[in-house]
Amino acid sequence: MTPTLLSFDRDLRLSDRELFAAIEPGTKIVPLLILDHRRSERLARNPRRAAYFCAAVAALDAELRSRGSQLLVRRAPLDVTIRSVARATGARVVAWSKRYDPAGAREDLRLQAIVEELGLRALSAHEALAVDPERIANDNEDGGFRSFNAFYRLWRAPEHLRAPIDAAAHFLPSVLPSEPLPHPEEFGASRATSSVGERVARLECERFVDDRLVEYARAMRTPSLPTSGLGVPLSFGLLSGREVVRSVCKRLEDPFLLAEERAGIERFLRAMARRDFLLFAGSESASQPEERLFARGSREFASVLEARTGFPLVDAGMRELVTTGSMHPAVRAVVASFCCFDLGLDWRVGMEAWERLLTEDEPALAIGNWRWSAGLRVDMHFPRIIDPQRQFLRGDPQARYVRRWIPELALLSDARQLHAWHERQLALDLFEIERYPRPMLDHRERAIAFLARYAEGRAAMPPVGALRSNR
């Protein structure tokens, strides 16, 4: 029986792999990592992400070695690598995980064309999603989704929840010399990230489900509280969405859960469904007429990147992002809204800036989230503009989050002291004016001006059809 090449493009794990079930039983698998110019260039743009990737790859290779195999690394163009490895191993099938962002989808099509041109069989599967997207699309009357709520109703149906896949995988012992594993210095990163890998990610998931899941709804409203922490391992495929959702659903079986705790669990499930929605149904990036309302550049955006806007929640979020490679979800929404509506900035500018800072590597999700924040959802009649000061008062009333990330405001006792931003408050010596700036703009004026432009431009725009996957 000829072996199968399995390209580890985004799912750097060995458990719960749909491809293992799709590959003919008993087939030997050649684990392959292709570091072509495109992938290496993308990793080099974000050293923190590159360091995490290298650590995840090292953990994957260690797991493969424990099974008598190893990761076959190649630094060569995609077509050259597939041709040479297939010829050397006698492989007749090439398998990989589907990608959902436009660039990734194009790369999948390119890989499929290369494989078929060589006379090999192409095999791909949905490895990133918690539910079977094809079944959900088929169960919907028009095969698409005009709203997340319609998607969620089907996503939540018990028959669509897939059990984790326990298919045996047989890896071919090392038959070809491998190039060295990727190293952080190769991409401009100074060091590898410790405690990374499939086993670590599963332990993190278990701890979250056991200790913090029931508080998820509150944590999502409160920037000073941690949320799941699973975004990064999910984005690198160290965890499967199926496994996470199954673990969470088991907690719902507890008859002693309080109503508030049950609400926290349901909130997390909704977040996982939204992830699937944005990956599968919301990853299209075709331009919409509303996008002409946004500017491709803004001098004011530099103040956001420098965390010097004078809006504490915005600046604290950016400092958290620069320092840790992450930002609390509630604050992400505030900062994205500020960029899109207060600055009138095209969502792609903000997304590209964050892509150089975020550890998580989920391009389709980034596109979906930024378009969502910019009011470019098909089911949104008007954009949701967030008042950064009001959100500061509501989400961080004790200013714990802001004081943590903005030492200039360390003497601040609560958010109310800075909420109105009047001169008499600035004179209280809560911070030095020279060290922390005044608000760079009037949020209310900017919001009103944008909504006026939006209403005027939207009146002449045609209706938008249902979202469909680009897969």
N, C-alpha and C positions, 0 to 999 in steps of 0.2 A: 504494500500500500504506500503510495507516494505521500510525502509530508505536506503540510500546509504552512505557509508563511503567515505569521500573525504580527502585523505592524502595530506597535504600541504608540499610537499617536496622541491619545488624550486620557485613556483609562489605564493607569499604572498600577493595576491590581490583578490578582489571580482568582479571587473569589467572586461568585455571583456574576459570571460573564456569560451573556447571552450567546456570544460567538462559540463558546465551548459546546453549547447544546446544538448549535447549527452545524458545527464541523462533524463530519462522519465519525461515529464511534470507533475508537481504536487508532485513529490517525495520529501520527506524531506531529507535534507542533514545533516550528522553528520561531522562537521569540526574537523579533527584529526591532531595532530602534534606528530610524533614519534621521540623521542630523544634516539635512541638506542646507543650502545657503539661506533659504527663506526662513526656515525654523531657527537657525542659529542667529540670524539677523534680528528676528523678533525677540528672542530671549535676551540678546545684548541690549535691547532698549530698556530692560527692566532688571537690573542686577539682583534685587531682592527676590523677584519671581524666579530668576535663573538659578539662584542658590537653592530655593525650595525644590525646583524641578530636579536639580542634580542630586539632592538628598533622596527624593522620591525614587529616582532611577536606581540609585545605589541600593536602596531597600528592596526594590523589585529584583535586581540582579542577585542579591543575597538570598532571597526566597527561591529564585530559580536554581541557584547553586545547591540549595538544600534538597532540591528534587533531581539533582544530577545533570542539570543543564546550565545555561548561562545566557545572558542577553547578548545578542549579536549586534554590535554597534557598527554603523557605517556612516562615514562623513563623505557623502557623494550625492550627485543629483538623483532624484527619485527614480527616473527611468533606468539609469545605469545600475543602481543598487538592486532593483527588482529583477532586472535581467540577469545580473551576475549571480545573485544568491539563488534564484530559482534554478538556474542552470547547474550550479554547484551542488545543490541539494536534491534536485529532481522534483521540486515542488510543482504541483499543478493547480493549486488554489492559493489565492492571496486574500487575507481577511483583515478587516479594520473596523474601528468604531466610527459611526456616522458623526459628522460635525454639522453645526447648525448655523453658524454665522455665514454671511455671504462669501467671504474669502475662504473659509473652511469648506463650504459646500462646493465651491469651484475646485478646490484642491482634491476633494473626493472624486469629482467627475474626471479630473486629470489623472488621478491614480487609476480609476476604473478604465479609462481609455488606454493607459499604458499596459495594464494587465491583459485586457482583451486583445490588444494589438500583438502581444506576445503569445496569444493562443491559450492563456490561462483563464481560470474561472475566478471571478470577483465575488467576494462575499462580505457584506457589511451588515451591521445591526445597530439598533438603538440601545446603547449601553448607558447613556447618561440620564434617562428619564425614569420616573417611578412607575409610570403606567405605560401600556401599549398605545402609542399615539395613533397608530393606524386604526385600531378598534374604536377609539373615541371618535375619530374623524368619520368613520363609517357609520357610527350610531347617530351622528348628527344629520339632520335632514338634508342640509345643503353641502355637507362635507367640509364646512368651514365654520368659523366662529366670529360673530360680530362683537361678542363681549366675553370677558373673563368669567362672569357668573354662569353663562351657558356652558362654558368649558368645565367649570368647577363642578357643576351638578353631575355631569357625566364622569368626570375624574373621580369623584367621591363614591360612585356606585361600587359596591363590593365586588361585582364581577370583573371590574377593570383593574383591581389591585392585584398585581402579579406577585407570586411568591418568589423569594430569592432562588436563583438557579443553582442547583447542586449537581452540575455535570462534571464528570471526571475529565481532566486534561492530561495528556501524555506528551511531555516535552522531549524533543530529540536531544540526546547528549551532544555536547559540543563537538561539531565535526569541522567547523571552520574557525580560523583565528579571528578574534574580534579586535577591533580598535579599542583604545581605552574608553572607559566610561566618561561621560561629560563631567567636567570639573568647573566649579564656579569661576575660577580665574579665566577660563576660556571665554566667558561672556562679560568680563569686567566686574564680577562680584568678588568680594574679598574673602568670603568664607561660606561654607555650606551650613544649611540650617540643620540643627540637631533634632532628634526625636521626630522623625518624619517617616511615613510609610503606611502600608495598609494596616498592619497590626496596631500601630499607634492610633490611626484614625478610627478604628473600630472601638478602641478603648475610650477615645474622646466621645464617640457617639453614645456609648453605654453610660458614661458619666453624665452626659447631658440629659439623657432620657431618665436616668435614675434621680438626678439631683436638681435639675433646673427646668425641665420641660414644663411642669405645671405652672411655673412663673413666667412663661414665655411672653404672654400677652402684656404683662406689666413691664418686662424687660424691653420689649419693643417700643414702649412709650417713654422709657427712661434712659437717656444716654449714659448715665453713670453705671448702669447695670449691664453685665455681659449677656449676649444673646446665645445662640447655639454654638458659635465658633466652628461650624461645619462647612461654611462656604468655601474655604480654601481646599480642604481635602476632597469635597465634592467636585470642585472645578478641575482637579487633577485626576479624578477618577479613582482616588484611593478608597472611596466609599461609593456604593451604588445607591441611587435614589430609592430603589425597591427595598433594599435592606433597611434604610433609615425609616421609611414610611411604615414598614412592617413592625419595626421595633416600637414606633410611636403608637400605632394602632393597638398593640398589645396592652399599653397602659390604659387605654380607654375601656378595657375589659374589667378594670378594677371597680368593684361595686361601691367602694368606700370613697371614691373621688368626690370632692366638693364641687359645686357648680362652677366656682371660679377656676378651679384647677382643670376641670373639663374644658372650660372656655380657652384656657391657655393651650391645651393640647390641640383643640380645633383650630386655633389661630396658627399654630405651627404647620398643621396639615394644609391649611389654606396657603401658607407661604410656600410649601413644597409644590402645591398645585400651580401656583403663580410662576414658579421657576420652570415647570414643565411647559406652561402656556407660552412664556416668553422664549423658551428655547425652540419649541416645536412650531407653535402657531404665530409667535410674535417676532420671529427673527428676520422677517423681510425688511429690507432697508430701502425699498423704492421710495423716491421722493414723493412728498405730498405737497399740495399747494400751500398749506400753512407754513411750510419751511421757509418761504420767502420772507416771512415776517421777522426772521432772525438774522443777525449779522454774523459773518464768518470770522470776524475779528473784533477785539475791543481792547483799548489800552487799559481799561479798568480791570480786565481779567488778571493782569499782573498782580494786583493787590490781593486777589483771591489766592493765587498760587503762593504769595508771600505771607498769607494769613494776616493781612493788615487791612481788612475792610472796615474795622471798627464795629462790626457786628459779632459779639462774642461767640455765639453758637457756630457761625460760619468759620471763624478763625480757629476755634478749638477743634472743629472737625478736620480742617486742613492740616493742623499740626499733628493731630492723631494719625492722619493718613501718611504724612511724611515720616513720622517717627516709627510707626508700627506696620505700615503697609495695609492698614484696614481703617474703616470708619464705621461708627455705629449706624445701623440702617436708618434710624429716625433722623440722624444728622445728615446722612447722605441725601435724603429727600430735601432737606432744607437747603443744603449747599447747591444741589442741582437746580432747584427752583430759583434760587438767587441768581445763578448764572444765566438761566434761560429767560427769566422774566424781568428781574431787576436790571441786569446788564443787557438783555436782549440778544444773548449769545446763541449761536447755532449749537445744538446739543452735541454735534460731532467734535467741536473744539474742546468742550469739557471732557467728553469721553476719552479723547486722545491724550489729554493731560493726565487723567487718572490712570490710563493704561500704563503709564511710565512709573506709577507709584504703587498701585494695588498688587498685592501678592496673588490673589485669586486670578485664575486664568480662564475666564469664561466669556469670550468675545460676544457670542450671541446674547447672553444674559445682559452684558453691559449695554449692547445696542438697545435691547428691549427696555431696560430700566431707564435709560436716558430718554428714549422716545416717549415713554410713559410720563416721565417728569416734565417733558416739554409739551405735554398735552396733545401728542400725536397718536393717541389711541383711537381706534375706529369707533369705540362706544363713548367717547368723551365729547360732550357738546361744548364745554368751555374748559380751558386749562385750570388746574388747581394751583393757584399761586399761594405760596406759604409765606406768612409774615415771620421773618426770622426772630424778631424780638418777642412776639407773642408766643412763638414756639419755645423760645428760651424760658419764658415765664412759666409755661405750661409743663414742659418736659424736664426742666432742670431747675425747679424753684429754689432749691438750696444751693444752686450754683456749684455743685460738686464736680460735675463734668468740666465746666468752664474753668474753674480754679485749678483743676488738675493739669490742663493743657495750656493755660495762659497764666504764667506766674505773675505777670503785671497786675492781674486782678486777684491776687492771693488774699487781699484783705476784704474782699467782697463777702458779705455774710449771706446774701440771698439775691435772687434774680430781680426782685422788685426794685432794688436800689439803682439798677441801671436800666430798667425797662423803658422809662419815658425819655431818657437822654436829654434832660433839660440842663441849662447852665448851672442851676443851683445844685444839681446832683454831681456834675463834673467838679464842683468846687469842694466836695466832701473829703478830698484826699484819699479816696478809695484806690486810686492808682495815679501814676504820674502821666500827665497828658503827653509829655515828650516821649514816653515809652509805649503807650498804647493810643492809637489814633481815635479820633472822633468818627462817627459813621460817615462813610464816603458818599452816601446818597440818601435821599428821602424815599423809603420803601413805598409809602402810600402813593406818592406822585408817580413813581415808576410803574407801579401795578396798574393804576388807573390809565396811564398812557398806553401801556401794552394792551390792556383789554379793549381800549378804543380802537387800536389798530387791528386787533384780532377780529372784533365784531365787524368792522368795515370790510376787512379782507375775506372773512368767512361767508359773507352774504352772497358773494358771486361764485363760491366754490361748489363743485358738484359733489354729491354724496359719495362716500367711500364704501366699497363692498366689504364682504367678510374677509377676515384674515385666513389665509391658507398657508400651509407649510411650503417652504421652498425645497423640500426633500422629495 
